[in-house]
Amino acid sequence: MKPSDVVCYSAPGRVNLIGEHTDYNMGFALPIALPERTAVTFRPAEAATMVVSSDRTDAAVEFPLDTTPGGVTGWAAYVAGIVWALQQADHPVPGGAMSISGGVELGSGLASSAALGCAVLGAVLHATDRQLDRVEQARIASAAENEYVGAPTGLMDQLAILLAEPRRALLIDFCEPVTRSVAFDPDASRLALLLINSRATHRHVGGEYAARRASCERAAAALGVSSLRDVQNRGVAVLSDVPDARDARRARHIITENRRVLDSVAALESSDFAAFGQLMNASQESMRDDFEITTDHIDLIAATAVRAGALGARMTGGGFGGCVIALVAEDDVESVASSVNEQMRGAGHPEPAITRTRSSRGAGVC
């Protein structure tokens, strides 16, 4: 590809159907990609810098290609992080200009930062005619967030964004990692997946995400294993050997959540959406009571949706705000949405944005 060529690459946000905080515990998750996408237009040039602009900000950001962690902050750090991580993996990056547009709402818990990173990564690889395995791409994009930006995330977002397919979910086993495509087409069964954006900004408040990760690591250490996955087949009874009660509760969420992911795959493969809905509800309860990553606001949305007729509802994402997903019969969509809106107004919360969503394609050329 000539330096004058222009590349457009886009990547979707993601929703995790079930399997929260299991990725860094070497467990299982079942995400889908969303229709909303972030697009990156890259114009390579003979330059030693990258200039980045976004349709959501007024000012462009310029940084040198030899940037190092801490060199760029704010939203542009996710772009600089990809440039840094690619070069750390011995993949040269040309200079030039990038413009970012769309698509995935910031702070909604729908992996907007990972969508941006994967879109930037794809644009650079395409511009330089470089072919990389999608799992390796996910590792590079994850390293950008972890090591350059300083966000202690797992690998789920990037794998989901890079490997997703329409009308399918992606079962991820983080031990390898390995993935398997699973049918997920509720529309065919006259069901709808509602995405309920609480409009409460998703933040890893006060390092709470990192605290949960540390708690899981302490529980594993107390059990004499490298990760909680190593005791998965021993069940929750093994947690009696974890001396700290809070760490034991965190670990219980991981062990039971892994089981729920595998049970969800079995339910979806037999089109048993009622059973899947029950597993969603159990996941919500575990995130609320054992892992303590929901909020009163999020809990109220999920509980209201179920009372109004949803088969299941749960928070999706890292926690402390963001979105709830609800599986609802087509005939009940309006009544569930109305009930949630009414309950939120009555509780003094902002009216949520409620949309029907579907599993979509992964990252690719625009």
C-alpha positions as CSV (number, residue, x, y, z in Angstrom):
1,M,0.0,0.0,0.0
2,K,1.4,3.4,-0.9
3,P,1.8,6.1,1.8
4,S,-0.8,8.2,0.0
5,D,-3.5,5.6,0.3
6,V,-6.4,6.1,2.8
7,V,-7.7,3.3,4.9
8,C,-11.0,3.2,6.8
9,Y,-11.4,0.5,9.4
10,S,-14.2,0.2,11.9
11,A,-14.9,-1.9,15.0
12,P,-18.1,-2.5,17.0
13,G,-18.8,-2.1,20.7
14,R,-19.7,-5.3,22.6
15,V,-22.3,-6.6,25.0
16,N,-21.4,-9.4,27.3
17,L,-24.4,-11.8,27.5
18,I,-23.0,-13.5,30.6
19,G,-19.6,-14.0,32.2
20,E,-18.5,-10.9,34.0
21,H,-14.9,-10.4,35.4
22,T,-14.1,-14.0,34.4
23,D,-11.6,-13.1,31.7
24,Y,-8.6,-12.2,33.9
25,N,-9.5,-15.3,36.0
26,M,-8.9,-17.6,33.0
27,G,-12.6,-18.5,32.9
28,F,-15.4,-18.3,30.3
29,A,-17.5,-15.4,28.8
30,L,-20.2,-15.2,26.1
31,P,-20.1,-11.7,24.4
32,I,-21.7,-10.4,21.2
33,A,-20.7,-7.4,19.0
34,L,-23.1,-4.5,18.7
35,P,-24.3,-2.8,15.4
36,E,-22.8,0.5,16.6
37,R,-19.3,1.0,15.3
38,T,-16.3,3.3,15.8
39,A,-14.6,4.2,12.5
40,V,-10.9,5.3,12.0
41,T,-9.8,6.9,8.7
42,F,-6.0,6.7,8.4
43,R,-3.9,8.7,6.0
44,P,-0.3,7.4,6.2
45,A,2.5,9.9,5.5
46,E,6.3,10.2,5.7
47,A,6.2,11.6,9.2
48,A,7.6,10.9,12.6
49,T,4.3,11.8,14.3
50,M,0.7,10.8,14.4
51,V,-2.0,13.5,14.4
52,V,-5.4,12.3,15.7
53,S,-8.7,14.1,15.6
54,S,-12.2,13.0,16.7
55,D,-15.7,14.1,15.8
56,R,-16.3,14.3,19.6
57,T,-13.6,16.8,20.3
58,D,-12.5,20.2,18.9
59,A,-8.8,19.9,19.1
60,A,-6.5,17.4,17.4
61,V,-3.7,15.6,19.3
62,E,-0.2,15.1,17.9
63,F,2.3,12.7,19.4
64,P,5.6,11.2,18.3
65,L,5.7,7.6,17.0
66,D,8.3,6.7,19.7
67,T,5.7,7.5,22.4
68,T,6.0,5.7,25.7
69,P,3.4,5.1,28.5
70,G,2.5,8.3,30.1
71,G,3.4,10.3,27.0
72,V,-0.3,10.8,25.9
73,T,-3.3,11.1,28.2
74,G,-7.0,11.4,27.7
75,W,-8.9,9.8,24.8
76,A,-5.9,10.0,22.5
77,A,-3.9,7.7,24.8
78,Y,-5.9,4.8,23.4
79,V,-4.6,5.6,20.0
80,A,-1.0,6.2,21.2
81,G,-1.2,3.0,23.1
82,I,-1.8,1.0,19.9
83,V,1.1,2.7,18.2
84,W,3.3,1.8,21.2
85,A,2.0,-1.8,21.5
86,L,2.5,-2.5,17.8
87,Q,6.1,-1.3,17.9
88,Q,6.7,-3.3,21.1
89,A,5.6,-6.3,19.2
90,D,8.1,-5.4,16.4
91,H,5.5,-4.1,13.9
92,P,6.6,-0.7,12.6
93,V,4.0,2.0,12.4
94,P,4.0,4.8,9.8
95,G,3.2,8.4,10.7
96,G,0.2,10.3,9.3
97,A,-3.2,11.5,10.4
98,M,-6.1,9.6,11.8
99,S,-9.7,10.8,12.1
100,I,-12.2,9.0,14.4
101,S,-15.9,9.0,14.0
102,G,-19.0,7.2,15.4
103,G,-20.4,5.1,17.0
104,V,-20.0,3.5,20.5
105,E,-21.2,5.7,23.3
106,L,-18.4,6.6,25.8
107,G,-18.9,5.6,29.4
108,S,-21.7,3.2,28.7
109,G,-19.9,0.0,29.6
110,L,-20.0,-1.1,25.9
111,A,-16.3,-1.3,25.4
112,S,-15.9,2.0,23.5
113,S,-12.2,2.2,24.3
114,A,-11.6,-1.3,23.0
115,A,-13.6,-0.5,19.9
116,L,-11.4,2.5,19.3
117,G,-8.2,0.5,19.9
118,C,-9.2,-2.3,17.6
119,A,-10.2,0.1,14.8
120,V,-6.9,1.9,15.1
121,L,-5.0,-1.4,15.1
122,G,-6.9,-2.6,12.0
123,A,-6.3,0.6,10.2
124,V,-2.5,0.5,10.8
125,L,-2.2,-3.2,9.9
126,H,-4.3,-2.7,6.7
127,A,-2.3,0.3,5.7
128,T,1.0,-1.6,6.1
129,D,-0.3,-4.8,4.4
130,R,0.5,-6.8,7.6
131,Q,-1.5,-9.9,8.4
132,L,-1.8,-10.9,12.1
133,D,-3.9,-13.6,13.7
134,R,-6.9,-12.1,15.4
135,V,-6.0,-13.5,18.8
136,E,-2.6,-11.8,18.5
137,Q,-4.3,-8.6,17.5
138,A,-6.4,-8.9,20.6
139,R,-3.3,-9.3,22.8
140,I,-1.7,-6.2,21.2
141,A,-4.9,-4.1,21.7
142,S,-5.2,-5.4,25.3
143,A,-1.5,-4.5,26.0
144,A,-2.2,-1.0,24.8
145,E,-5.0,-0.6,27.4
146,N,-3.2,-2.4,30.2
147,E,0.4,-1.1,29.8
148,Y,0.1,2.3,28.1
149,V,-3.3,3.6,29.3
150,G,-3.1,1.8,32.7
151,A,-6.6,0.2,32.6
152,P,-6.4,-3.3,34.2
153,T,-8.8,-5.0,31.8
154,G,-8.9,-8.6,30.6
155,L,-9.0,-9.8,27.0
156,M,-12.7,-10.3,26.5
157,D,-13.5,-6.9,24.8
158,Q,-10.9,-7.2,22.2
159,L,-11.6,-10.9,21.3
160,A,-15.3,-10.2,21.1
161,I,-14.8,-7.1,18.9
162,L,-12.4,-8.9,16.5
163,L,-14.0,-12.3,16.2
164,A,-17.8,-11.6,16.4
165,E,-20.3,-12.8,13.8
166,P,-23.9,-11.8,13.1
167,R,-26.6,-13.8,14.8
168,R,-23.9,-15.5,16.9
169,A,-22.3,-15.2,20.3
170,L,-18.7,-16.0,21.0
171,L,-17.8,-18.5,23.8
172,I,-14.4,-17.6,25.0
173,D,-12.2,-19.8,27.1
174,F,-9.5,-17.6,28.4
175,C,-7.1,-20.3,29.3
176,E,-5.7,-20.6,25.8
177,P,-7.5,-18.5,24.7
178,V,-9.8,-20.4,22.4
179,T,-13.2,-19.4,21.0
180,R,-16.3,-21.1,19.7
181,S,-19.2,-19.6,17.8
182,V,-22.6,-20.2,19.4
183,A,-26.0,-19.5,17.8
184,F,-27.7,-16.4,19.3
185,D,-30.7,-15.3,17.3
186,P,-33.6,-14.4,19.7
187,D,-35.4,-12.7,16.8
188,A,-36.1,-16.1,15.3
189,S,-37.9,-17.1,18.4
190,R,-39.9,-13.8,18.6
191,L,-37.7,-12.5,21.4
192,A,-35.9,-9.2,21.6
193,L,-32.6,-8.3,23.3
194,L,-33.1,-4.9,24.9
195,L,-30.1,-2.7,25.7
196,I,-31.0,-0.3,28.5
197,N,-28.5,2.5,28.9
198,S,-28.9,3.7,32.5
199,R,-27.1,7.0,31.6
200,A,-25.1,6.5,34.7
201,T,-21.6,6.7,33.4
202,H,-19.7,3.5,33.7
203,R,-16.5,4.1,35.7
204,H,-14.1,1.8,37.5
205,V,-14.7,4.0,40.5
206,G,-11.7,4.5,42.8
207,G,-9.8,1.6,41.4
208,E,-12.7,-0.8,42.2
209,Y,-12.0,-2.9,39.1
210,A,-8.4,-3.4,40.1
211,A,-9.5,-4.1,43.7
212,R,-11.8,-7.0,42.4
213,R,-8.9,-8.4,40.4
214,A,-6.6,-8.3,43.4
215,S,-9.2,-10.0,45.6
216,C,-9.5,-12.8,43.1
217,E,-5.7,-13.2,43.0
218,R,-5.6,-13.3,46.8
219,A,-8.3,-16.1,46.8
220,A,-6.3,-18.1,44.3
221,A,-3.1,-17.7,46.3
222,A,-4.9,-18.8,49.4
223,L,-5.9,-22.0,47.5
224,G,-2.4,-22.5,46.2
225,V,-3.3,-22.1,42.5
226,S,-2.3,-19.7,39.8
227,S,-5.9,-18.7,39.0
228,L,-9.4,-19.5,40.1
229,R,-9.9,-21.5,37.0
230,D,-7.7,-24.2,38.5
231,V,-10.4,-24.9,41.2
232,Q,-13.4,-24.6,38.9
233,N,-14.2,-28.3,38.9
234,R,-14.0,-28.5,42.7
235,G,-17.0,-26.1,43.1
236,V,-17.7,-23.5,45.7
237,A,-17.0,-25.8,48.7
238,V,-13.3,-25.3,48.1
239,L,-13.7,-21.6,49.1
240,S,-13.9,-22.7,52.8
241,D,-10.1,-22.6,52.6
242,V,-10.0,-18.9,51.7
243,P,-9.5,-17.0,55.1
244,D,-10.9,-13.7,54.0
245,A,-14.7,-13.7,53.7
246,R,-14.8,-10.9,51.1
247,D,-12.2,-12.6,48.9
248,A,-14.2,-15.9,49.2
249,R,-17.4,-14.1,48.0
250,R,-15.5,-12.6,45.1
251,A,-14.2,-16.0,44.2
252,R,-17.7,-17.6,44.5
253,H,-19.0,-15.2,41.9
254,I,-16.2,-16.3,39.5
255,I,-16.7,-20.0,40.0
256,T,-20.5,-19.8,39.7
257,E,-20.4,-17.3,36.8
258,N,-18.2,-19.7,34.8
259,R,-20.8,-22.4,35.4
260,R,-23.5,-20.1,34.3
261,V,-21.7,-19.3,31.0
262,L,-21.4,-23.0,30.1
263,D,-25.0,-23.6,31.1
264,S,-26.0,-20.6,29.0
265,V,-24.3,-22.1,25.9
266,A,-26.2,-25.4,26.5
267,A,-29.5,-23.5,26.8
268,L,-28.9,-21.4,23.7
269,E,-27.9,-24.4,21.6
270,S,-31.2,-26.0,22.5
271,S,-33.1,-22.7,22.0
272,D,-34.1,-22.7,25.7
273,F,-34.4,-19.0,26.2
274,A,-36.4,-19.4,29.4
275,A,-33.4,-21.2,31.0
276,F,-31.0,-18.6,29.6
277,G,-33.2,-15.8,31.1
278,Q,-33.0,-17.5,34.5
279,L,-29.2,-17.7,34.2
280,M,-29.1,-14.0,33.4
281,N,-31.0,-13.3,36.6
282,A,-28.7,-15.4,38.7
283,S,-25.7,-13.6,37.2
284,Q,-27.2,-10.3,38.2
285,E,-27.7,-11.5,41.8
286,S,-24.2,-12.7,42.0
287,M,-22.7,-9.5,40.7
288,R,-24.9,-7.6,43.2
289,D,-24.3,-9.7,46.3
290,D,-21.0,-11.5,45.9
291,F,-18.9,-9.3,43.5
292,E,-20.6,-6.1,44.5
293,I,-20.1,-4.3,41.2
294,T,-23.7,-3.2,40.5
295,T,-25.4,0.0,41.8
296,D,-28.8,0.6,43.3
297,H,-29.7,2.3,40.0
298,I,-28.7,-0.7,37.9
299,D,-30.3,-3.1,40.3
300,L,-33.6,-1.2,40.0
301,I,-33.5,-1.3,36.2
302,A,-32.9,-5.1,36.1
303,A,-35.5,-5.9,38.8
304,T,-38.1,-3.7,37.1
305,A,-37.6,-5.3,33.7
306,V,-38.1,-8.8,35.2
307,R,-41.2,-7.8,37.2
308,A,-42.6,-6.3,33.9
309,G,-42.2,-9.6,32.1
310,A,-38.5,-9.9,30.9
311,L,-37.3,-13.5,30.8
312,G,-34.0,-12.2,32.3
313,A,-32.1,-9.0,32.9
314,R,-28.5,-8.3,34.1
315,M,-25.9,-5.6,34.1
316,T,-23.3,-5.9,31.3
317,G,-19.8,-4.7,31.5
318,G,-17.2,-4.0,34.3
319,G,-19.7,-2.5,36.7
320,F,-20.5,0.6,38.7
321,G,-22.9,2.0,36.0
322,G,-23.5,1.5,32.3
323,C,-26.0,-0.7,30.8
324,V,-28.5,-3.5,31.5
325,I,-29.5,-6.1,28.9
326,A,-33.0,-7.7,29.1
327,L,-34.4,-10.6,27.1
328,V,-38.0,-9.9,26.3
329,A,-40.8,-11.4,24.3
330,E,-41.6,-9.2,21.3
331,D,-45.1,-8.7,22.5
332,D,-43.8,-7.4,25.9
333,V,-41.1,-5.0,24.6
334,E,-43.3,-1.8,24.9
335,S,-44.7,-2.7,28.4
336,V,-41.2,-3.6,29.7
337,A,-39.7,-0.4,28.4
338,S,-42.6,1.7,29.7
339,S,-42.3,0.1,33.2
340,V,-38.6,0.8,33.3
341,N,-39.0,4.4,32.2
342,E,-41.8,5.0,34.7
343,Q,-39.8,3.4,37.6
344,M,-36.7,5.5,36.8
345,R,-38.7,8.7,36.7
346,G,-40.4,7.9,40.0
347,A,-37.0,7.2,41.6
348,G,-35.5,10.5,40.4
349,H,-33.1,8.9,37.9
350,P,-32.6,10.1,34.3
351,E,-34.8,8.3,31.8
352,P,-32.7,5.5,30.2
353,A,-32.1,5.0,26.5
354,I,-33.8,1.7,25.6
355,T,-33.0,0.2,22.2
356,R,-33.4,-3.2,20.6
357,T,-30.1,-4.7,19.7
358,R,-28.7,-7.7,17.8
359,S,-25.4,-9.5,17.5
360,S,-23.3,-8.0,14.7
361,R,-20.1,-8.5,12.7
362,G,-16.7,-7.9,14.1
363,A,-14.0,-5.4,13.1
364,G,-13.3,-4.9,9.5
365,V,-12.7,-2.5,6.6
366,C,-15.4,0.2,6.3
